[in-house]
Amino acid sequence: MEKENVKPCIFTYRILLDTKGHANDIAGMEQVLETMKAEGIEPDIQIQTLLARHYTSAGLNEKAETVLKEIEGENLKENRWVCATLIRLYANLGKADEVERIWKVCESKPRVDDCLAAVEAWGKLKKIEEAEAIFERASKKWKLNANNYSVLLMIYANNKMLKKGKDLVKRMTDNGFEIGPLTWNALVRLYIQAGEVEKADSILQKAIQRYKMQPMFSTYMAILGQYAKRGDVHNSEKIFHAMRKSGYTSRISQFEALIQAYINAKVPAYGIRERMKADNLFPNKSVASQLVLVDAFKKNALSDLLD
């Protein structure tokens, strides 16, 4: 773009800023921001939101709070449409008092997104009863969909509340909801957190067969990660191949989890380099160090034969 003298628009800058943030290059992110402003483009709320998230992830809480004050403006009552965004971002910072303050501004006449943001925020802050109370209020006022229910289901999953999670899923099915990939993701994590990875695996396989829909990448990875942690090579390979069949191929993170299964099982991963090469993937620093570890088991296996 620079070579062709193409000036980036705000959408291009948004991608550049987000990419720098994900790479934890905060200085680079700020440099892109300054360049954007110098071109006369002011950050919109989407850019401000991603800046706040990346500052929070980098532990730069003061900078994140400065951005949140900019989003809020001088009169939040006149700027109520930003409440849901602020509630989520303050929860990321662990600021329960600020979540409470923003919620009170919109509590008397909330939108559905304000309620769901508050449910998500209180769940993140481990205030489950508050999250449940707001969810019940929202479910009485609006006809919520399965994805909305998944917000509360994910809270139960993250807090190992298996019974409540199962009761909520029963309520969803009783209400005639079609269960989609977002709900599967929450269900899988619910059982994984309860230590029941085989049950999580079984639920996912049944869902795929019944609904013929593609699960989320992170759903597969959650199960693969658990099998890898156990050193369960057979089931790790099964999930790895299921991901490929579902359309998820050529991602280094899949191989990283699979190789970890072999490391934890203390067995050699024969042909793993060739498999990566066939997918046009090359080891990054992390995978290269894993391959050194797993290669050591080849020598041990050979030594056992000679002994």
C-alpha positions in Angstrom: 0.0 0.0 0.0 2.8 2.4 0.8 4.6 1.5 -2.4 1.5 2.3 -4.4 0.8 5.4 -2.3 -2.5 4.0 -1.1 -3.7 5.8 2.0 -5.1 3.4 4.7 -8.7 4.0 5.7 -10.0 3.6 9.3 -10.8 -0.1 8.7 -7.2 -0.7 7.6 -5.9 1.1 10.7 -8.2 -1.0 12.8 -6.6 -4.2 11.5 -3.1 -2.8 11.9 -3.8 -1.7 15.5 -5.4 -5.1 16.4 -2.5 -7.0 14.8 0.1 -5.0 16.8 -1.9 -5.5 20.0 -2.2 -9.3 19.4 1.6 -9.5 18.9 2.0 -7.6 22.2 3.8 -4.8 20.4 2.2 -2.0 22.3 4.8 0.6 21.2 4.1 -0.4 17.6 0.3 -0.2 18.2 0.7 3.3 19.6 2.9 4.3 16.7 0.2 3.2 14.2 -2.4 5.2 16.3 -0.2 8.4 16.0 0.2 7.9 12.3 -3.6 7.5 11.9 -4.3 10.7 13.9 -1.7 12.6 11.9 -3.7 11.6 8.8 -6.7 13.3 10.3 -8.5 10.1 11.3 -9.8 10.0 14.9 -10.3 6.6 16.6 -13.9 5.4 16.7 -15.4 3.3 19.5 -14.3 0.0 17.9 -10.7 1.2 17.8 -10.9 2.6 21.4 -12.4 -0.8 22.5 -9.5 -2.8 21.0 -7.0 -0.4 22.4 -8.4 -0.8 25.9 -8.4 -4.6 25.5 -4.8 -4.7 24.4 -3.7 -2.3 27.1 -5.5 -4.6 29.7 -3.9 -7.7 28.3 -0.5 -6.1 28.5 -1.1 -5.1 32.2 -1.2 -1.4 31.3 -4.3 -0.7 33.3 -3.9 3.1 33.7 -3.7 3.5 29.9 -6.7 1.2 29.5 -8.7 3.4 32.0 -7.7 6.5 30.2 -9.2 5.1 27.0 -12.4 4.1 28.9 -12.8 7.6 30.2 -12.6 8.8 26.6 -15.3 6.3 25.5 -17.5 7.4 28.4 -17.3 11.1 27.6 -18.5 13.9 29.9 -22.2 12.8 30.2 -22.8 9.0 30.3 -26.6 9.5 30.6 -26.6 11.2 27.1 -24.1 8.6 25.9 -25.9 5.5 27.1 -25.2 3.5 24.0 -21.6 2.9 25.2 -22.7 1.3 28.5 -22.5 -2.3 27.4 -19.0 -1.7 26.0 -17.8 0.0 29.2 -19.3 -2.7 31.4 -17.4 -5.4 29.6 -14.1 -3.5 29.5 -14.2 -2.6 33.2 -14.9 -6.2 34.0 -11.7 -7.1 32.1 -9.9 -4.7 34.4 -11.5 -6.4 37.5 -13.2 -3.1 38.4 -16.4 -4.2 40.1 -17.2 -0.7 41.4 -17.0 0.7 37.9 -19.2 -2.1 36.5 -21.7 -1.3 39.2 -21.6 2.5 38.5 -22.1 2.0 34.7 -24.9 -0.6 35.3 -26.8 1.9 37.5 -26.9 4.4 34.7 -28.7 2.1 32.4 -30.4 -0.2 35.0 -33.8 1.6 34.9 -34.2 1.2 31.2 -31.6 -1.2 29.9 -31.2 -2.6 26.4 -30.8 -6.4 25.9 -27.1 -5.9 25.2 -26.7 -3.9 28.4 -28.1 -6.8 30.4 -26.0 -9.5 28.6 -22.9 -7.3 29.1 -23.7 -7.1 32.8 -24.3 -10.9 33.0 -21.0 -11.5 31.4 -19.2 -8.9 33.6 -20.5 -10.2 36.9 -19.7 -13.7 35.8 -16.1 -12.7 35.0 -15.9 -11.0 38.5 -17.2 -14.2 40.1 -20.5 -12.6 41.3 -22.7 -15.4 40.0 -25.9 -14.4 41.9 -25.8 -10.9 40.4 -25.2 -12.4 36.9 -28.2 -14.8 37.4 -30.5 -12.1 38.6 -29.9 -9.8 35.6 -30.2 -12.8 33.3 -33.6 -13.7 34.8 -34.7 -10.1 34.4 -33.7 -10.1 30.8 -35.3 -13.5 30.0 -38.7 -12.2 31.4 -38.5 -8.9 29.4 -37.2 -10.3 26.0 -37.3 -13.5 24.1 -33.7 -14.5 24.4 -32.0 -16.8 21.9 -29.7 -19.8 22.4 -26.6 -17.6 22.0 -27.8 -15.3 24.8 -28.3 -18.4 27.1 -24.7 -19.5 26.2 -23.4 -16.3 28.0 -24.7 -17.7 31.3 -23.8 -21.3 30.4 -20.2 -20.2 29.9 -20.2 -18.6 33.3 -21.3 -21.9 34.8 -18.6 -23.7 32.8 -15.8 -21.3 34.0 -16.9 -21.8 37.6 -17.3 -25.6 37.5 -21.0 -25.4 38.2 -22.1 -28.6 36.4 -25.5 -29.0 37.9 -26.6 -25.4 37.2 -25.2 -25.8 33.7 -27.1 -29.0 33.0 -30.3 -27.4 34.4 -29.9 -24.4 32.1 -29.4 -26.6 29.0 -32.6 -28.5 29.9 -34.4 -25.2 30.2 -33.1 -24.3 26.7 -34.3 -27.6 25.2 -37.7 -27.2 27.0 -38.0 -23.8 25.4 -37.4 -25.4 21.9 -34.0 -23.8 21.2 -31.9 -25.1 18.4 -28.5 -25.8 20.0 -25.7 -24.3 17.9 -21.9 -24.2 18.0 -21.7 -21.5 20.7 -23.8 -23.6 23.0 -21.8 -26.7 22.2 -18.6 -24.7 23.1 -20.0 -23.8 26.5 -21.3 -27.4 27.1 -17.9 -28.9 26.2 -16.1 -26.5 28.5 -18.7 -27.2 31.3 -17.8 -30.9 31.3 -14.1 -30.3 30.8 -14.0 -28.1 33.9 -15.8 -30.9 35.8 -13.0 -33.3 34.7 -15.3 -35.2 32.3 -13.4 -34.9 29.0 -14.8 -38.1 27.6 -18.3 -36.8 28.2 -17.4 -33.5 26.6 -16.0 -35.4 23.6 -19.2 -37.6 23.3 -21.5 -34.5 23.5 -19.6 -32.9 20.6 -19.6 -36.0 18.4 -23.4 -36.4 18.9 -24.0 -32.7 18.2 -22.0 -32.9 14.9 -23.9 -36.0 13.8 -27.3 -34.5 14.7 -27.0 -30.9 13.5 -24.4 -31.3 10.7 -22.8 -28.0 11.7 -19.1 -27.1 12.1 -18.1 -26.7 15.7 -15.9 -23.8 16.8 -12.1 -24.2 16.4 -11.7 -23.4 20.2 -14.2 -26.2 21.1 -12.0 -28.8 19.4 -8.9 -27.4 20.9 -10.3 -27.5 24.4 -10.8 -31.3 24.1 -7.5 -31.8 22.2 -5.7 -29.9 25.0 -7.1 -32.1 27.7 -6.2 -35.3 25.9 -2.7 -34.0 25.2 -2.3 -33.1 28.9 -3.1 -36.7 29.8 -0.7 -38.1 27.2 -3.6 -39.8 25.5 -2.1 -40.1 22.0 -5.0 -42.2 20.5 -7.7 -39.7 21.4 -5.5 -36.7 20.6 -5.0 -38.1 17.1 -8.8 -38.8 16.8 -9.7 -35.1 17.6 -6.8 -33.9 15.4 -8.3 -35.8 12.4 -11.9 -34.7 13.3 -10.7 -31.1 13.1 -9.2 -31.7 9.7 -12.4 -33.4 8.5 -14.4 -30.4 9.8 -12.2 -28.0 7.7 -9.7 -26.9 10.3 -6.3 -27.5 8.6 -2.8 -26.0 8.5 -2.8 -24.4 11.9 0.4 -24.6 13.9 -1.5 -24.7 17.2 -3.1 -28.0 16.3 0.3 -29.6 15.8 1.6 -28.0 18.9 -1.2 -29.7 21.0 -0.8 -33.0 19.2 3.0 -33.1 19.7 2.4 -32.3 23.4 0.3 -35.5 23.7 3.3 -37.5 22.4 5.7 -35.7 24.8 3.4 -36.4 27.8 3.0 -40.0 26.7 6.8 -40.2 26.4 6.6 -41.9 22.9 8.1 -40.8 19.6 6.0 -38.9 17.1 7.1 -40.6 13.9 6.5 -38.7 10.7 5.3 -35.5 12.5 7.7 -33.2 10.5 6.5 -34.7 7.2 2.9 -34.2 8.2 3.6 -30.6 9.0 5.5 -30.1 5.7 2.6 -31.7 3.8 0.4 -28.9 5.2 3.0 -26.3 4.2 3.7 -25.6 7.9 7.1 -25.0 9.4 8.0 -25.2 13.2 8.0 -22.0 15.1 10.2 -21.6 18.1 7.8 -23.3 20.5 7.2 -26.3 18.2 10.9 -26.6 17.4 11.6 -27.0 21.2 8.8 -29.6 21.4 10.3 -31.6 18.5 13.6 -31.8 20.3 11.9 -33.3 23.3 9.9 -35.8 21.3 12.9 -36.8 19.2 14.6 -38.0 22.4 12.0 -40.8 22.7 13.1 -42.2 19.3 16.5 -43.0 20.8 14.9 -44.5 23.9 12.7 -46.7 21.7 15.7 -47.9 19.7 17.7 -48.5 22.8 14.9 -50.7 24.2 15.0 -52.8 21.0 18.7 -53.2 21.2 18.5 -54.1 24.9 
